[in-house]
Amino acid sequence: MGFISWAVASLASSRTTMGFSTLSSFSKGPLTLTRRTSISYFTLNEPNMQRSSLLSKRNMMISDSSSSSSQEENNASTIDKEPLVENNGEEATTENAEKDASRSSSSSSSSKRSRTRMKSEPPPDPSTFPAWAYEDRDFFRFEVIKESTKSMARVGRIHTPHGIIDTPSYVAVATNGALKGLEFDAADAAGQQLVFCNSYHLMLQPGPEIIRDAGGLHKYIRRPDGPLITDSGGFQVFSLAYGSVHEELSSEGELKRTGAKKNRSNHSGSTLKNGESPVKCTEEGVLFRSYRDGRKILLTPESTVQAQKDYGADIIIPLDELPPYHIDRDRLVESVDLTHRWEARSLREHLKDVKQQAMYSVIHGGVDVELRTKSIDYLTSLPFDGYAIGGSLGKNSEELLQLLEWMMPLLNEGDWRRSKPRHLLGIADEASIRGAVTRGVDTMDSCYPTRLSRHGTMLSRQGKINLKSGAKHSRAYGVPIDSECCCPTCQKYDRAYLWHLLKAKEPLFIQLATIHNIQYMNDLMAQQRQDILDGKI
């Protein structure tokens, strides 16, 4: 395992008894917390005889993973070169689901240039949060129906003010408060429950005040009986310096007018035309320029919560920093500490006026065992209502699942952690879904299924069907995309007609393809839930 891995495991196994100069204990809700001055600020004072062996096992996994070839490391540096925000401000784009697994496309060197160096300071002590915040919510709760005996998979129900979410569940992404090519009524009829809207785009257009004055996001988008989740906007903001959004800012709108494309692989994304970084990160927050009109906007932990209060979503997310996959460890430690301070500030702002909204924390630490453990220990000591898994999630789907393999058992330690729902940010390809479900993830969001449909790929029980691939579909008369699917597309249209619509670039194709892929995703999750109930997974 090596000395470093052994040391991490040894530290964790003795973490509730290791002494520094002083230790102080206090109670919050169902937890007794121990404050100390080590790298993990707070620890659960609950005996756990398996913690040492668990850490030892996952450090061995990390050690094995890190011994791969240097060519694999070189491949990792290019995995996230696609833009995370499109020129028109629509949903984040990546070439495939494995690229979704790494939530930042920046390089370490350019990241340092766009960020003010900050000394790592510990976040606020959990004892500084009010005791009532640790009490059960009457408007939001997670009900565990069954836990698998074969894996960490579980079936549950999240109760929100605007409806129930059966878990495990796929969360569709409505970037600008709209699903691409599909009305919410059609998605709801396909079984869609929770929908994800992006705060960043809604801040820029139409703006939180307009949504607030309309009566909140549920009324504004005419979805009064469907649960919504909004993020902080941090993911899109920290993607601004790279890809097409950076190009749009650098070209002063020329790209949007001409449709010109640049070679993104050679684009450092570190500065704009005037030499200015498009994103500046400080302790206060993150300063960025709008891709719509170039104006400067300061996003702080408090301002993003205030915007999400105006939206009125059932679940909201605190502000976090998004470090790149390739980053030196000192910088990653600094980023995790900053994120913890920001999330604590976000939580304080939220608790000033809860408004029947739940707030999830965002667990960070990249693929670093110690830092992920540190993030879990601190964030689960605060009165968050659920846990989102974010930050860099690995260079591909395999590394993502390895990360979940050693990390998710930590969220099963104690009733307090186990009773909270867990959300995987930005991952929803089928292979990752199946792996995440067996590792205890409850919900997961991604624009992957709707993006596929716009590019001519439809999901089926027989695998992906790419209608662009040759003329073989042109004469597939009477053959639906999926004979087992009950969506309107499969019930009414065949592959030959859909092929024609795609080739003719008819807008109707996007609608028909999207409703099918949404139906497929919800059918997939319904089957996952049934398989857990039947003891198959």
NORZI-V734407 format. One record per residue. N is the residue number from 0. RES is the residue in three letters. D_FIRST is the distance of its C-alpha to the first C-alpha in Angstrom with 1 decimal. Layout:
BEGIN
N/RES/D_FIRST + N/RES/D_FIRST
END
This chain:
BEGIN
0/MET/0.0 + 1/GLY/3.8 + 2/PHE/6.9 + 3/ILE/8.1 + 4/SER/5.9 + 5/TRP/6.4 + 6/ALA/9.9 + 7/VAL/10.7 + 8/ALA/10.1 + 9/SER/12.1 + 10/LEU/14.6 + 11/ALA/15.2 + 12/SER/15.6 + 13/SER/18.2 + 14/ARG/19.7 + 15/THR/23.1 + 16/THR/23.7 + 17/MET/22.3 + 18/GLY/25.4 + 19/PHE/26.7 + 20/SER/30.4 + 21/THR/31.7 + 22/LEU/30.8 + 23/SER/33.3 + 24/SER/33.4 + 25/PHE/35.7 + 26/SER/36.3 + 27/LYS/36.5 + 28/GLY/37.5 + 29/PRO/35.2 + 30/LEU/32.5 + 31/THR/32.2 + 32/LEU/30.4 + 33/THR/29.1 + 34/ARG/29.5 + 35/ARG/27.5 + 36/THR/26.9 + 37/SER/23.1 + 38/ILE/21.5 + 39/SER/21.9 + 40/TYR/25.6 + 41/PHE/26.3 + 42/THR/24.6 + 43/LEU/25.9 + 44/ASN/27.2 + 45/GLU/26.5 + 46/PRO/24.6 + 47/ASN/21.7 + 48/MET/20.0 + 49/GLN/17.7 + 50/ARG/16.3 + 51/SER/13.4 + 52/SER/12.2 + 53/LEU/13.1 + 54/LEU/11.1 + 55/SER/8.0 + 56/LYS/9.1 + 57/ARG/10.1 + 58/ASN/7.2 + 59/MET/5.5 + 60/MET/9.1 + 61/ILE/9.4 + 62/SER/6.8 + 63/ASP/8.8 + 64/SER/11.9 + 65/SER/11.7 + 66/SER/11.6 + 67/SER/15.1 + 68/SER/18.2 + 69/SER/20.0 + 70/GLN/22.9 + 71/GLU/21.2 + 72/GLU/20.7 + 73/ASN/24.4 + 74/ASN/25.3 + 75/ALA/23.7 + 76/SER/26.0 + 77/THR/29.0 + 78/ILE/28.1 + 79/ASP/30.1 + 80/LYS/33.2 + 81/GLU/35.6 + 82/PRO/37.6 + 83/LEU/36.6 + 84/VAL/40.3 + 85/GLU/43.3 + 86/ASN/46.4 + 87/ASN/48.4 + 88/GLY/45.9 + 89/GLU/44.9 + 90/GLU/41.5 + 91/ALA/38.3 + 92/THR/38.0 + 93/THR/35.1 + 94/GLU/35.4 + 95/ASN/33.3 + 96/ALA/31.2 + 97/GLU/27.9 + 98/LYS/29.3 + 99/ASP/30.0 + 100/ALA/26.3 + 101/SER/26.1 + 102/ARG/28.8 + 103/SER/29.6 + 104/SER/30.9 + 105/SER/31.0 + 106/SER/29.4 + 107/SER/27.8 + 108/SER/30.6 + 109/SER/33.4 + 110/SER/31.8 + 111/LYS/32.0 + 112/ARG/35.7 + 113/SER/36.7 + 114/ARG/35.1 + 115/THR/36.4 + 116/ARG/33.6 + 117/MET/33.1 + 118/LYS/31.6 + 119/SER/29.0 + 120/GLU/30.8 + 121/PRO/29.8 + 122/PRO/31.6 + 123/PRO/34.3 + 124/ASP/33.8 + 125/PRO/34.1 + 126/SER/37.0 + 127/THR/39.0 + 128/PHE/39.4 + 129/PRO/42.3 + 130/ALA/41.8 + 131/TRP/43.8 + 132/ALA/41.2 + 133/TYR/38.8 + 134/GLU/41.5 + 135/ASP/41.7 + 136/ARG/43.5 + 137/ASP/46.7 + 138/PHE/46.5 + 139/PHE/42.9 + 140/ARG/40.7 + 141/PHE/38.0 + 142/GLU/38.9 + 143/VAL/36.3 + 144/ILE/38.2 + 145/LYS/35.6 + 146/GLU/31.9 + 147/SER/30.5 + 148/THR/29.2 + 149/LYS/27.3 + 150/SER/25.3 + 151/MET/25.4 + 152/ALA/28.6 + 153/ARG/31.7 + 154/VAL/35.3 + 155/GLY/37.0 + 156/ARG/39.9 + 157/ILE/39.9 + 158/HIS/43.4 + 159/THR/44.7 + 160/PRO/48.2 + 161/HIS/48.8 + 162/GLY/47.5 + 163/ILE/44.8 + 164/ILE/41.5 + 165/ASP/40.3 + 166/THR/36.5 + 167/PRO/34.4 + 168/SER/36.6 + 169/TYR/36.9 + 170/VAL/38.3 + 171/ALA/40.7 + 172/VAL/40.9 + 173/ALA/44.4 + 174/THR/43.7 + 175/ASN/47.2 + 176/GLY/48.1 + 177/ALA/48.9 + 178/LEU/47.2 + 179/LYS/47.8 + 180/GLY/50.8 + 181/LEU/51.0 + 182/GLU/52.8 + 183/PHE/51.0 + 184/ASP/53.4 + 185/ALA/52.4 + 186/ALA/48.7 + 187/ASP/49.4 + 188/ALA/51.3 + 189/ALA/48.3 + 190/GLY/46.3 + 191/GLN/44.7 + 192/GLN/44.1 + 193/LEU/41.9 + 194/VAL/42.6 + 195/PHE/40.7 + 196/CYS/42.9 + 197/ASN/41.7 + 198/SER/43.0 + 199/TYR/42.9 + 200/HIS/45.4 + 201/LEU/47.5 + 202/MET/47.7 + 203/LEU/49.2 + 204/GLN/51.4 + 205/PRO/53.3 + 206/GLY/51.9 + 207/PRO/51.0 + 208/GLU/54.6 + 209/ILE/56.1 + 210/ILE/53.7 + 211/ARG/54.4 + 212/ASP/58.1 + 213/ALA/57.9 + 214/GLY/56.6 + 215/GLY/52.9 + 216/LEU/50.7 + 217/HIS/51.6 + 218/LYS/55.3 + 219/TYR/54.9 + 220/ILE/53.2 + 221/ARG/55.3 + 222/ARG/52.4 + 223/PRO/53.5 + 224/ASP/51.8 + 225/GLY/48.4 + 226/PRO/45.3 + 227/LEU/44.0 + 228/ILE/40.9 + 229/THR/40.9 + 230/ASP/38.2 + 231/SER/38.5 + 232/GLY/39.2 + 233/GLY/36.2 + 234/PHE/34.6 + 235/GLN/37.8 + 236/VAL/38.4 + 237/PHE/35.1 + 238/SER/35.8 + 239/LEU/39.2 + 240/ALA/38.4 + 241/TYR/37.4 + 242/GLY/39.0 + 243/SER/42.5 + 244/VAL/43.0 + 245/HIS/42.4 + 246/GLU/44.8 + 247/GLU/47.4 + 248/LEU/47.4 + 249/SER/47.5 + 250/SER/50.4 + 251/GLU/52.4 + 252/GLY/52.8 + 253/GLU/53.8 + 254/LEU/51.1 + 255/LYS/52.3 + 256/ARG/55.9 + 257/THR/55.4 + 258/GLY/52.4 + 259/ALA/51.0 + 260/LYS/47.4 + 261/LYS/45.3 + 262/ASN/42.4 + 263/ARG/39.5 + 264/SER/36.8 + 265/ASN/38.4 + 266/HIS/39.0 + 267/SER/37.0 + 268/GLY/38.3 + 269/SER/38.2 + 270/THR/41.9 + 271/LEU/45.1 + 272/LYS/48.3 + 273/ASN/49.3 + 274/GLY/46.0 + 275/GLU/45.0 + 276/SER/41.6 + 277/PRO/42.2 + 278/VAL/39.7 + 279/LYS/39.4 + 280/CYS/36.9 + 281/THR/37.7 + 282/GLU/37.2 + 283/GLU/40.3 + 284/GLY/39.2 + 285/VAL/39.3 + 286/LEU/42.4 + 287/PHE/43.1 + 288/ARG/46.0 + 289/SER/47.4 + 290/TYR/47.2 + 291/ARG/50.6 + 292/ASP/52.7 + 293/GLY/50.5 + 294/ARG/51.1 + 295/LYS/48.5 + 296/ILE/46.9 + 297/LEU/44.8 + 298/LEU/42.4 + 299/THR/41.3 + 300/PRO/39.5 + 301/GLU/43.0 + 302/SER/44.8 + 303/THR/42.5 + 304/VAL/42.9 + 305/GLN/46.7 + 306/ALA/46.8 + 307/GLN/45.0 + 308/LYS/47.4 + 309/ASP/50.2 + 310/TYR/48.6 + 311/GLY/48.3 + 312/ALA/45.4 + 313/ASP/44.0 + 314/ILE/40.4 + 315/ILE/39.7 + 316/ILE/36.6 + 317/PRO/36.1 + 318/LEU/35.7 + 319/ASP/32.2 + 320/GLU/31.1 + 321/LEU/29.6 + 322/PRO/27.2 + 323/PRO/26.5 + 324/TYR/23.3 + 325/HIS/22.9 + 326/ILE/23.1 + 327/ASP/21.6 + 328/ARG/19.6 + 329/ASP/22.4 + 330/ARG/24.8 + 331/LEU/22.8 + 332/VAL/22.6 + 333/GLU/26.3 + 334/SER/26.9 + 335/VAL/25.3 + 336/ASP/27.3 + 337/LEU/30.4 + 338/THR/30.0 + 339/HIS/29.7 + 340/ARG/32.9 + 341/TRP/34.6 + 342/GLU/33.7 + 343/ALA/35.0 + 344/ARG/38.2 + 345/SER/38.6 + 346/LEU/38.3 + 347/ARG/40.9 + 348/GLU/43.2 + 349/HIS/42.8 + 350/LEU/43.6 + 351/LYS/46.9 + 352/ASP/48.3 + 353/VAL/46.1 + 354/LYS/48.7 + 355/GLN/47.2 + 356/GLN/44.1 + 357/ALA/40.5 + 358/MET/37.8 + 359/TYR/34.2 + 360/SER/31.5 + 361/VAL/29.3 + 362/ILE/25.5 + 363/HIS/23.9 + 364/GLY/20.7 + 365/GLY/20.1 + 366/VAL/16.8 + 367/ASP/15.1 + 368/VAL/13.5 + 369/GLU/14.8 + 370/LEU/18.2 + 371/ARG/18.8 + 372/THR/18.2 + 373/LYS/20.5 + 374/SER/23.0 + 375/ILE/23.1 + 376/ASP/23.6 + 377/TYR/26.4 + 378/LEU/28.2 + 379/THR/28.3 + 380/SER/30.0 + 381/LEU/32.9 + 382/PRO/35.7 + 383/PHE/34.7 + 384/ASP/36.0 + 385/GLY/33.1 + 386/TYR/29.9 + 387/ALA/29.6 + 388/ILE/26.3 + 389/GLY/26.9 + 390/GLY/25.7 + 391/SER/23.8 + 392/LEU/22.5 + 393/GLY/20.8 + 394/LYS/22.4 + 395/ASN/23.4 + 396/SER/23.8 + 397/GLU/20.6 + 398/GLU/18.5 + 399/LEU/20.8 + 400/LEU/20.3 + 401/GLN/16.5 + 402/LEU/17.1 + 403/LEU/19.6 + 404/GLU/17.5 + 405/TRP/15.1 + 406/MET/17.9 + 407/MET/21.0 + 408/PRO/20.1 + 409/LEU/20.4 + 410/LEU/24.0 + 411/ASN/24.7 + 412/GLU/24.2 + 413/GLY/27.7 + 414/ASP/31.1 + 415/TRP/31.5 + 416/ARG/28.7 + 417/ARG/29.3 + 418/SER/33.0 + 419/LYS/32.6 + 420/PRO/32.7 + 421/ARG/29.9 + 422/HIS/30.8 + 423/LEU/28.9 + 424/LEU/30.5 + 425/GLY/31.7 + 426/ILE/30.2 + 427/ALA/32.5 + 428/ASP/32.4 + 429/GLU/32.6 + 430/ALA/29.2 + 431/SER/27.4 + 432/ILE/29.9 + 433/ARG/29.2 + 434/GLY/25.4 + 435/ALA/25.9 + 436/VAL/28.4 + 437/THR/26.1 + 438/ARG/23.6 + 439/GLY/26.4 + 440/VAL/28.0 + 441/ASP/31.8 + 442/THR/33.4 + 443/MET/32.6 + 444/ASP/34.9 + 445/SER/35.5 + 446/CYS/38.5 + 447/TYR/37.1 + 448/PRO/39.6 + 449/THR/42.6 + 450/ARG/41.6 + 451/LEU/41.4 + 452/SER/44.9 + 453/ARG/46.4 + 454/HIS/45.2 + 455/GLY/46.6 + 456/THR/43.6 + 457/MET/44.0 + 458/LEU/41.5 + 459/SER/42.5 + 460/ARG/41.3 + 461/GLN/41.6 + 462/GLY/39.4 + 463/LYS/40.3 + 464/ILE/43.8 + 465/ASN/44.6 + 466/LEU/48.3 + 467/LYS/48.3 + 468/SER/47.3 + 469/GLY/50.6 + 470/ALA/53.9 + 471/LYS/52.8 + 472/HIS/52.9 + 473/SER/56.4 + 474/ARG/58.1 + 475/ALA/55.8 + 476/TYR/58.7 + 477/GLY/58.2 + 478/VAL/54.4 + 479/PRO/52.5 + 480/ILE/49.0 + 481/ASP/47.7 + 482/SER/50.1 + 483/GLU/48.3 + 484/CYS/48.3 + 485/CYS/51.0 + 486/CYS/51.0 + 487/PRO/54.4 + 488/THR/53.3 + 489/CYS/52.5 + 490/GLN/55.5 + 491/LYS/57.9 + 492/TYR/56.8 + 493/ASP/55.7 + 494/ARG/53.4 + 495/ALA/56.5 + 496/TYR/57.7 + 497/LEU/54.3 + 498/TRP/53.9 + 499/HIS/57.3 + 500/LEU/56.4 + 501/LEU/53.3 + 502/LYS/55.1 + 503/ALA/58.0 + 504/LYS/55.6 + 505/GLU/57.3 + 506/PRO/55.8 + 507/LEU/56.3 + 508/PHE/53.4 + 509/ILE/50.8 + 510/GLN/52.2 + 511/LEU/52.2 + 512/ALA/48.8 + 513/THR/47.2 + 514/ILE/48.7 + 515/HIS/47.4 + 516/ASN/43.8 + 517/ILE/44.0 + 518/GLN/45.3 + 519/TYR/42.7 + 520/MET/39.8 + 521/ASN/41.5 + 522/ASP/42.2 + 523/LEU/38.5 + 524/MET/37.5 + 525/ALA/40.3 + 526/GLN/39.0 + 527/GLN/35.4 + 528/ARG/36.9 + 529/GLN/39.1 + 530/ASP/36.2 + 531/ILE/34.3 + 532/LEU/37.5 + 533/ASP/38.1 + 534/GLY/34.6 + 535/LYS/33.6 + 536/ILE/30.5
END
